Amino acid sequence: MNAINKTQVKVNDQAQVLDATSKVTVALFGGTAALIGLWAVACFAGALMTAGPLGLIKGFFSAVTGF
C-alpha cells in the first residue's frame, strides 16, 4: 500500500512540474510574439514617415513586379 502512495505522489509532482513548465513556455512565446509585433509596427511607421503612403505603395508594387 505504501508503494502505491509513493507512486501517486511522484506522478502528481511530475504533472505539476510539466504544468508549470508549459505555462512558462506559453508566456515566453507570447512575449516574443508581442515584441515581434511591436517591432513590425515600428518599422511600418518609420517607412510611412520616410516615404509617405504613396511612396510606400509605389515601392511595394515596384518590389512585386520588378519594374
PyMOL Python script that loads the backbone (N, CA, C, O; Angstrom):
from pymol import cmd

cmd.read_pdbstr("""\
ATOM      1  N   MET A   1       0.816  -1.192   0.000  1.00  0.00           N
ATOM      2  CA  MET A   1       0.000   0.000   0.000  1.00  0.00           C
ATOM      3  C   MET A   1       0.858   1.254   0.000  1.00  0.00           C
ATOM      4  O   MET A   1       0.509   2.242  -0.644  1.00  0.00           O
ATOM      5  N   ASN A   2       1.966   1.226   0.707  1.00  0.00           N
ATOM      6  CA  ASN A   2       2.847   2.381   0.795  1.00  0.00           C
ATOM      7  C   ASN A   2       3.495   2.688  -0.554  1.00  0.00           C
ATOM      8  O   ASN A   2       3.693   3.855  -0.893  1.00  0.00           O
ATOM      9  N   ALA A   3       3.823   1.658  -1.320  1.00  0.00           N
ATOM     10  CA  ALA A   3       4.439   1.865  -2.635  1.00  0.00           C
ATOM     11  C   ALA A   3       3.475   2.546  -3.588  1.00  0.00           C
ATOM     12  O   ALA A   3       3.892   3.356  -4.416  1.00  0.00           O
ATOM     13  N   ILE A   4       2.200   2.232  -3.484  1.00  0.00           N
ATOM     14  CA  ILE A   4       1.189   2.872  -4.348  1.00  0.00           C
ATOM     15  C   ILE A   4       1.093   4.349  -4.030  1.00  0.00           C
ATOM     16  O   ILE A   4       1.010   5.164  -4.949  1.00  0.00           O
ATOM     17  N   ASN A   5       1.101   4.718  -2.769  1.00  0.00           N
ATOM     18  CA  ASN A   5       1.022   6.122  -2.386  1.00  0.00           C
ATOM     19  C   ASN A   5       2.244   6.893  -2.876  1.00  0.00           C
ATOM     20  O   ASN A   5       2.109   8.020  -3.352  1.00  0.00           O
ATOM     21  N   LYS A   6       3.434   6.304  -2.768  1.00  0.00           N
ATOM     22  CA  LYS A   6       4.648   6.970  -3.241  1.00  0.00           C
ATOM     23  C   LYS A   6       4.598   7.179  -4.749  1.00  0.00           C
ATOM     24  O   LYS A   6       5.028   8.219  -5.247  1.00  0.00           O
ATOM     25  N   THR A   7       4.075   6.197  -5.476  1.00  0.00           N
ATOM     26  CA  THR A   7       3.971   6.316  -6.927  1.00  0.00           C
ATOM     27  C   THR A   7       2.998   7.419  -7.305  1.00  0.00           C
ATOM     28  O   THR A   7       3.257   8.183  -8.234  1.00  0.00           O
ATOM     29  N   GLN A   8       1.880   7.509  -6.593  1.00  0.00           N
ATOM     30  CA  GLN A   8       0.891   8.540  -6.883  1.00  0.00           C
ATOM     31  C   GLN A   8       1.459   9.931  -6.618  1.00  0.00           C
ATOM     32  O   GLN A   8       1.218  10.858  -7.390  1.00  0.00           O
ATOM     33  N   VAL A   9       2.196  10.076  -5.554  1.00  0.00           N
ATOM     34  CA  VAL A   9       2.811  11.375  -5.230  1.00  0.00           C
ATOM     35  C   VAL A   9       3.838  11.739  -6.294  1.00  0.00           C
ATOM     36  O   VAL A   9       3.903  12.891  -6.726  1.00  0.00           O
ATOM     37  N   LYS A  10       4.635  10.772  -6.717  1.00  0.00           N
ATOM     38  CA  LYS A  10       5.669  11.029  -7.714  1.00  0.00           C
ATOM     39  C   LYS A  10       5.046  11.462  -9.045  1.00  0.00           C
ATOM     40  O   LYS A  10       5.523  12.410  -9.670  1.00  0.00           O
ATOM     41  N   VAL A  11       3.990  10.779  -9.480  1.00  0.00           N
ATOM     42  CA  VAL A  11       3.310  11.120 -10.726  1.00  0.00           C
ATOM     43  C   VAL A  11       2.671  12.492 -10.613  1.00  0.00           C
ATOM     44  O   VAL A  11       2.712  13.274 -11.562  1.00  0.00           O
ATOM     45  N   ASN A  12       2.082  12.792  -9.467  1.00  0.00           N
ATOM     46  CA  ASN A  12       1.439  14.088  -9.253  1.00  0.00           C
ATOM     47  C   ASN A  12       2.474  15.212  -9.302  1.00  0.00           C
ATOM     48  O   ASN A  12       2.212  16.261  -9.892  1.00  0.00           O
ATOM     49  N   ASP A  13       3.629  15.014  -8.700  1.00  0.00           N
ATOM     50  CA  ASP A  13       4.693  16.020  -8.728  1.00  0.00           C
ATOM     51  C   ASP A  13       5.183  16.263 -10.154  1.00  0.00           C
ATOM     52  O   ASP A  13       5.426  17.404 -10.547  1.00  0.00           O
ATOM     53  N   GLN A  14       5.325  15.194 -10.917  1.00  0.00           N
ATOM     54  CA  GLN A  14       5.764  15.343 -12.302  1.00  0.00           C
ATOM     55  C   GLN A  14       4.740  16.109 -13.118  1.00  0.00           C
ATOM     56  O   GLN A  14       5.105  16.918 -13.971  1.00  0.00           O
ATOM     57  N   ALA A  15       3.471  15.865 -12.868  1.00  0.00           N
ATOM     58  CA  ALA A  15       2.410  16.576 -13.582  1.00  0.00           C
ATOM     59  C   ALA A  15       2.443  18.061 -13.234  1.00  0.00           C
ATOM     60  O   ALA A  15       2.236  18.902 -14.109  1.00  0.00           O
ATOM     61  N   GLN A  16       2.695  18.392 -11.991  1.00  0.00           N
ATOM     62  CA  GLN A  16       2.762  19.794 -11.577  1.00  0.00           C
ATOM     63  C   GLN A  16       3.958  20.496 -12.219  1.00  0.00           C
ATOM     64  O   GLN A  16       3.851  21.656 -12.616  1.00  0.00           O
ATOM     65  N   VAL A  17       5.078  19.814 -12.322  1.00  0.00           N
ATOM     66  CA  VAL A  17       6.264  20.397 -12.958  1.00  0.00           C
ATOM     67  C   VAL A  17       5.994  20.643 -14.441  1.00  0.00           C
ATOM     68  O   VAL A  17       6.342  21.698 -14.971  1.00  0.00           O
ATOM     69  N   LEU A  18       5.375  19.672 -15.108  1.00  0.00           N
ATOM     70  CA  LEU A  18       5.048  19.847 -16.525  1.00  0.00           C
ATOM     71  C   LEU A  18       4.061  20.987 -16.730  1.00  0.00           C
ATOM     72  O   LEU A  18       4.172  21.732 -17.704  1.00  0.00           O
ATOM     73  N   ASP A  19       3.102  21.132 -15.831  1.00  0.00           N
ATOM     74  CA  ASP A  19       2.118  22.204 -15.929  1.00  0.00           C
ATOM     75  C   ASP A  19       2.801  23.567 -15.791  1.00  0.00           C
ATOM     76  O   ASP A  19       2.525  24.483 -16.566  1.00  0.00           O
ATOM     77  N   ALA A  20       3.679  23.698 -14.818  1.00  0.00           N
ATOM     78  CA  ALA A  20       4.393  24.965 -14.613  1.00  0.00           C
ATOM     79  C   ALA A  20       5.315  25.267 -15.792  1.00  0.00           C
ATOM     80  O   ALA A  20       5.424  26.415 -16.222  1.00  0.00           O
ATOM     81  N   THR A  21       5.973  24.243 -16.310  1.00  0.00           N
ATOM     82  CA  THR A  21       6.874  24.438 -17.449  1.00  0.00           C
ATOM     83  C   THR A  21       6.104  24.890 -18.679  1.00  0.00           C
ATOM     84  O   THR A  21       6.565  25.763 -19.414  1.00  0.00           O
ATOM     85  N   SER A  22       4.946  24.309 -18.907  1.00  0.00           N
ATOM     86  CA  SER A  22       4.170  24.695 -20.079  1.00  0.00           C
ATOM     87  C   SER A  22       3.642  26.118 -19.940  1.00  0.00           C
ATOM     88  O   SER A  22       3.561  26.841 -20.934  1.00  0.00           O
ATOM     89  N   LYS A  23       3.283  26.532 -18.736  1.00  0.00           N
ATOM     90  CA  LYS A  23       2.819  27.915 -18.533  1.00  0.00           C
ATOM     91  C   LYS A  23       3.943  28.908 -18.818  1.00  0.00           C
ATOM     92  O   LYS A  23       3.712  29.940 -19.448  1.00  0.00           O
ATOM     93  N   VAL A  24       5.149  28.607 -18.362  1.00  0.00           N
ATOM     94  CA  VAL A  24       6.289  29.487 -18.612  1.00  0.00           C
ATOM     95  C   VAL A  24       6.594  29.548 -20.104  1.00  0.00           C
ATOM     96  O   VAL A  24       6.885  30.618 -20.640  1.00  0.00           O
ATOM     97  N   THR A  25       6.527  28.404 -20.770  1.00  0.00           N
ATOM     98  CA  THR A  25       6.802  28.362 -22.207  1.00  0.00           C
ATOM     99  C   THR A  25       5.791  29.189 -22.987  1.00  0.00           C
ATOM    100  O   THR A  25       6.167  29.934 -23.892  1.00  0.00           O
ATOM    101  N   VAL A  26       4.517  29.066 -22.647  1.00  0.00           N
ATOM    102  CA  VAL A  26       3.477  29.848 -23.328  1.00  0.00           C
ATOM    103  C   VAL A  26       3.700  31.341 -23.083  1.00  0.00           C
ATOM    104  O   VAL A  26       3.537  32.146 -24.000  1.00  0.00           O
ATOM    105  N   ALA A  27       4.064  31.711 -21.875  1.00  0.00           N
ATOM    106  CA  ALA A  27       4.319  33.119 -21.572  1.00  0.00           C
ATOM    107  C   ALA A  27       5.514  33.645 -22.364  1.00  0.00           C
ATOM    108  O   ALA A  27       5.471  34.768 -22.866  1.00  0.00           O
ATOM    109  N   LEU A  28       6.569  32.859 -22.483  1.00  0.00           N
ATOM    110  CA  LEU A  28       7.744  33.293 -23.247  1.00  0.00           C
ATOM    111  C   LEU A  28       7.419  33.453 -24.732  1.00  0.00           C
ATOM    112  O   LEU A  28       7.825  34.434 -25.354  1.00  0.00           O
ATOM    113  N   PHE A  29       6.688  32.490 -25.300  1.00  0.00           N
ATOM    114  CA  PHE A  29       6.316  32.606 -26.706  1.00  0.00           C
ATOM    115  C   PHE A  29       5.378  33.786 -26.935  1.00  0.00           C
ATOM    116  O   PHE A  29       5.489  34.473 -27.950  1.00  0.00           O
ATOM    117  N   GLY A  30       4.463  34.028 -26.010  1.00  0.00           N
ATOM    118  CA  GLY A  30       3.565  35.176 -26.131  1.00  0.00           C
ATOM    119  C   GLY A  30       4.319  36.495 -26.063  1.00  0.00           C
ATOM    120  O   GLY A  30       4.040  37.417 -26.829  1.00  0.00           O
ATOM    121  N   GLY A  31       5.265  36.582 -25.153  1.00  0.00           N
ATOM    122  CA  GLY A  31       6.080  37.798 -25.052  1.00  0.00           C
ATOM    123  C   GLY A  31       6.927  38.031 -26.285  1.00  0.00           C
ATOM    124  O   GLY A  31       7.075  39.164 -26.741  1.00  0.00           O
ATOM    125  N   THR A  32       7.483  36.959 -26.825  1.00  0.00           N
ATOM    126  CA  THR A  32       8.287  37.065 -28.044  1.00  0.00           C
ATOM    127  C   THR A  32       7.423  37.525 -29.219  1.00  0.00           C
ATOM    128  O   THR A  32       7.842  38.376 -30.003  1.00  0.00           O
ATOM    129  N   ALA A  33       6.232  36.971 -29.340  1.00  0.00           N
ATOM    130  CA  ALA A  33       5.316  37.373 -30.414  1.00  0.00           C
ATOM    131  C   ALA A  33       4.928  38.841 -30.272  1.00  0.00           C
ATOM    132  O   ALA A  33       4.836  39.555 -31.271  1.00  0.00           O
ATOM    133  N   ALA A  34       4.700  39.295 -29.051  1.00  0.00           N
ATOM    134  CA  ALA A  34       4.350  40.697 -28.825  1.00  0.00           C
ATOM    135  C   ALA A  34       5.501  41.621 -29.217  1.00  0.00           C
ATOM    136  O   ALA A  34       5.272  42.663 -29.832  1.00  0.00           O
ATOM    137  N   LEU A  35       6.725  41.256 -28.872  1.00  0.00           N
ATOM    138  CA  LEU A  35       7.876  42.081 -29.246  1.00  0.00           C
ATOM    139  C   LEU A  35       8.062  42.131 -30.760  1.00  0.00           C
ATOM    140  O   LEU A  35       8.380  43.186 -31.310  1.00  0.00           O
ATOM    141  N   ILE A  36       7.868  41.010 -31.433  1.00  0.00           N
ATOM    142  CA  ILE A  36       7.991  40.988 -32.889  1.00  0.00           C
ATOM    143  C   ILE A  36       6.911  41.862 -33.517  1.00  0.00           C
ATOM    144  O   ILE A  36       7.182  42.586 -34.475  1.00  0.00           O
ATOM    145  N   GLY A  37       5.697  41.802 -32.992  1.00  0.00           N
ATOM    146  CA  GLY A  37       4.610  42.634 -33.497  1.00  0.00           C
ATOM    147  C   GLY A  37       4.882  44.114 -33.299  1.00  0.00           C
ATOM    148  O   GLY A  37       4.625  44.920 -34.193  1.00  0.00           O
ATOM    149  N   LEU A  38       5.397  44.476 -32.139  1.00  0.00           N
ATOM    150  CA  LEU A  38       5.730  45.887 -31.897  1.00  0.00           C
ATOM    151  C   LEU A  38       6.838  46.363 -32.833  1.00  0.00           C
ATOM    152  O   LEU A  38       6.796  47.491 -33.324  1.00  0.00           O
ATOM    153  N   TRP A  39       7.821  45.511 -33.077  1.00  0.00           N
ATOM    154  CA  TRP A  39       8.908  45.856 -33.994  1.00  0.00           C
ATOM    155  C   TRP A  39       8.364  46.062 -35.409  1.00  0.00           C
ATOM    156  O   TRP A  39       8.796  46.982 -36.104  1.00  0.00           O
ATOM    157  N   ALA A  40       7.430  45.228 -35.841  1.00  0.00           N
ATOM    158  CA  ALA A  40       6.836  45.358 -37.172  1.00  0.00           C
ATOM    159  C   ALA A  40       6.063  46.664 -37.294  1.00  0.00           C
ATOM    160  O   ALA A  40       6.154  47.344 -38.316  1.00  0.00           O
ATOM    161  N   VAL A  41       5.313  47.017 -36.277  1.00  0.00           N
ATOM    162  CA  VAL A  41       4.562  48.279 -36.299  1.00  0.00           C
ATOM    163  C   VAL A  41       5.522  49.464 -36.344  1.00  0.00           C
ATOM    164  O   VAL A  41       5.266  50.434 -37.058  1.00  0.00           O
ATOM    165  N   ALA A  42       6.613  49.403 -35.600  1.00  0.00           N
ATOM    166  CA  ALA A  42       7.587  50.488 -35.606  1.00  0.00           C
ATOM    167  C   ALA A  42       8.245  50.631 -36.976  1.00  0.00           C
ATOM    168  O   ALA A  42       8.463  51.746 -37.451  1.00  0.00           O
ATOM    169  N   CYS A  43       8.558  49.508 -37.608  1.00  0.00           N
ATOM    170  CA  CYS A  43       9.163  49.556 -38.945  1.00  0.00           C
ATOM    171  C   CYS A  43       8.190  50.130 -39.966  1.00  0.00           C
ATOM    172  O   CYS A  43       8.579  50.930 -40.816  1.00  0.00           O
ATOM    173  N   PHE A  44       6.937  49.727 -39.885  1.00  0.00           N
ATOM    174  CA  PHE A  44       5.923  50.230 -40.805  1.00  0.00           C
ATOM    175  C   PHE A  44       5.720  51.737 -40.605  1.00  0.00           C
ATOM    176  O   PHE A  44       5.612  52.480 -41.580  1.00  0.00           O
ATOM    177  N   ALA A  45       5.668  52.182 -39.372  1.00  0.00           N
ATOM    178  CA  ALA A  45       5.510  53.606 -39.085  1.00  0.00           C
ATOM    179  C   ALA A  45       6.717  54.401 -39.600  1.00  0.00           C
ATOM    180  O   ALA A  45       6.556  55.493 -40.145  1.00  0.00           O
ATOM    181  N   GLY A  46       7.904  53.858 -39.428  1.00  0.00           N
ATOM    182  CA  GLY A  46       9.101  54.531 -39.937  1.00  0.00           C
ATOM    183  C   GLY A  46       9.099  54.627 -41.451  1.00  0.00           C
ATOM    184  O   GLY A  46       9.497  55.649 -42.010  1.00  0.00           O
ATOM    185  N   ALA A  47       8.656  53.573 -42.118  1.00  0.00           N
ATOM    186  CA  ALA A  47       8.578  53.597 -43.583  1.00  0.00           C
ATOM    187  C   ALA A  47       7.540  54.608 -44.045  1.00  0.00           C
ATOM    188  O   ALA A  47       7.759  55.305 -45.036  1.00  0.00           O
ATOM    189  N   LEU A  48       6.424  54.698 -43.351  1.00  0.00           N
ATOM    190  CA  LEU A  48       5.392  55.680 -43.714  1.00  0.00           C
ATOM    191  C   LEU A  48       5.900  57.104 -43.527  1.00  0.00           C
ATOM    192  O   LEU A  48       5.603  57.977 -44.343  1.00  0.00           O
ATOM    193  N   MET A  49       6.652  57.347 -42.475  1.00  0.00           N
ATOM    194  CA  MET A  49       7.162  58.697 -42.231  1.00  0.00           C
ATOM    195  C   MET A  49       8.262  59.063 -43.222  1.00  0.00           C
ATOM    196  O   MET A  49       8.396  60.232 -43.583  1.00  0.00           O
ATOM    197  N   THR A  50       9.044  58.094 -43.665  1.00  0.00           N
ATOM    198  CA  THR A  50      10.140  58.365 -44.585  1.00  0.00           C
ATOM    199  C   THR A  50       9.651  58.560 -46.013  1.00  0.00           C
ATOM    200  O   THR A  50       9.992  59.559 -46.647  1.00  0.00           O
ATOM    201  N   ALA A  51       8.865  57.633 -46.528  1.00  0.00           N
ATOM    202  CA  ALA A  51       8.464  57.662 -47.939  1.00  0.00           C
ATOM    203  C   ALA A  51       7.056  58.191 -48.140  1.00  0.00           C
ATOM    204  O   ALA A  51       6.702  58.577 -49.254  1.00  0.00           O
ATOM    205  N   GLY A  52       6.260  58.218 -47.110  1.00  0.00           N
ATOM    206  CA  GLY A  52       4.870  58.623 -47.250  1.00  0.00           C
ATOM    207  C   GLY A  52       4.032  57.452 -47.762  1.00  0.00           C
ATOM    208  O   GLY A  52       4.569  56.447 -48.227  1.00  0.00           O
ATOM    209  N   PRO A  53       2.716  57.597 -47.671  1.00  0.00           N
ATOM    210  CA  PRO A  53       1.852  56.486 -48.079  1.00  0.00           C
ATOM    211  C   PRO A  53       1.971  56.141 -49.560  1.00  0.00           C
ATOM    212  O   PRO A  53       2.022  54.964 -49.917  1.00  0.00           O
ATOM    213  N   LEU A  54       2.016  57.141 -50.415  1.00  0.00           N
ATOM    214  CA  LEU A  54       2.097  56.873 -51.856  1.00  0.00           C
ATOM    215  C   LEU A  54       3.453  56.273 -52.230  1.00  0.00           C
ATOM    216  O   LEU A  54       3.520  55.369 -53.062  1.00  0.00           O
ATOM    217  N   GLY A  55       4.510  56.761 -51.634  1.00  0.00           N
ATOM    218  CA  GLY A  55       5.837  56.196 -51.885  1.00  0.00           C
ATOM    219  C   GLY A  55       5.932  54.750 -51.417  1.00  0.00           C
ATOM    220  O   GLY A  55       6.607  53.930 -52.039  1.00  0.00           O
ATOM    221  N   LEU A  56       5.251  54.444 -50.316  1.00  0.00           N
ATOM    222  CA  LEU A  56       5.250  53.076 -49.801  1.00  0.00           C
ATOM    223  C   LEU A  56       4.493  52.144 -50.747  1.00  0.00           C
ATOM    224  O   LEU A  56       4.932  51.022 -51.001  1.00  0.00           O
ATOM    225  N   ILE A  57       3.368  52.606 -51.262  1.00  0.00           N
ATOM    226  CA  ILE A  57       2.597  51.794 -52.217  1.00  0.00           C
ATOM    227  C   ILE A  57       3.385  51.612 -53.514  1.00  0.00           C
ATOM    228  O   ILE A  57       3.440  50.515 -54.069  1.00  0.00           O
ATOM    229  N   LYS A  58       3.994  52.700 -53.990  1.00  0.00           N
ATOM    230  CA  LYS A  58       4.794  52.614 -55.218  1.00  0.00           C
ATOM    231  C   LYS A  58       5.969  51.645 -55.034  1.00  0.00           C
ATOM    232  O   LYS A  58       6.247  50.830 -55.914  1.00  0.00           O
ATOM    233  N   GLY A  59       6.639  51.735 -53.918  1.00  0.00           N
ATOM    234  CA  GLY A  59       7.752  50.846 -53.633  1.00  0.00           C
ATOM    235  C   GLY A  59       7.310  49.384 -53.520  1.00  0.00           C
ATOM    236  O   GLY A  59       8.038  48.480 -53.929  1.00  0.00           O
ATOM    237  N   PHE A  60       6.125  49.158 -52.968  1.00  0.00           N
ATOM    238  CA  PHE A  60       5.603  47.794 -52.869  1.00  0.00           C
ATOM    239  C   PHE A  60       5.371  47.216 -54.250  1.00  0.00           C
ATOM    240  O   PHE A  60       5.792  46.095 -54.537  1.00  0.00           O
ATOM    241  N   PHE A  61       4.700  47.978 -55.111  1.00  0.00           N
ATOM    242  CA  PHE A  61       4.429  47.464 -56.457  1.00  0.00           C
ATOM    243  C   PHE A  61       5.708  47.306 -57.275  1.00  0.00           C
ATOM    244  O   PHE A  61       5.796  46.404 -58.108  1.00  0.00           O
ATOM    245  N   SER A  62       6.695  48.165 -57.051  1.00  0.00           N
ATOM    246  CA  SER A  62       7.981  48.005 -57.708  1.00  0.00           C
ATOM    247  C   SER A  62       8.653  46.711 -57.272  1.00  0.00           C
ATOM    248  O   SER A  62       9.226  45.995 -58.093  1.00  0.00           O
ATOM    249  N   ALA A  63       8.584  46.418 -55.997  1.00  0.00           N
ATOM    250  CA  ALA A  63       9.211  45.205 -55.476  1.00  0.00           C
ATOM    251  C   ALA A  63       8.518  43.952 -55.990  1.00  0.00           C
ATOM    252  O   ALA A  63       9.173  42.952 -56.284  1.00  0.00           O
ATOM    253  N   VAL A  64       7.191  44.005 -56.099  1.00  0.00           N
ATOM    254  CA  VAL A  64       6.445  42.833 -56.516  1.00  0.00           C
ATOM    255  C   VAL A  64       6.602  42.581 -58.016  1.00  0.00           C
ATOM    256  O   VAL A  64       6.817  41.444 -58.436  1.00  0.00           O
ATOM    257  N   THR A  65       6.496  43.636 -58.819  1.00  0.00           N
ATOM    258  CA  THR A  65       6.548  43.457 -60.282  1.00  0.00           C
ATOM    259  C   THR A  65       7.967  43.495 -60.835  1.00  0.00           C
ATOM    260  O   THR A  65       8.222  42.925 -61.896  1.00  0.00           O
ATOM    261  N   GLY A  66       8.873  44.136 -60.163  1.00  0.00           N
ATOM    262  CA  GLY A  66      10.250  44.238 -60.659  1.00  0.00           C
ATOM    263  C   GLY A  66      10.473  45.436 -61.560  1.00  0.00           C
ATOM    264  O   GLY A  66      11.551  45.586 -62.136  1.00  0.00           O
ATOM    265  N   PHE A  67       9.473  46.288 -61.689  1.00  0.00           N
ATOM    266  CA  PHE A  67       9.619  47.484 -62.554  1.00  0.00           C
ATOM    267  C   PHE A  67       9.774  48.727 -61.723  1.00  0.00           C
ATOM    268  O   PHE A  67       9.909  49.822 -62.268  1.00  0.00           O
TER     269      PHE A  67
END
""", "prot")
cmd.dss("prot")
cmd.show_as("cartoon", "prot")
cmd.util.cbc("prot")
cmd.orient("prot")
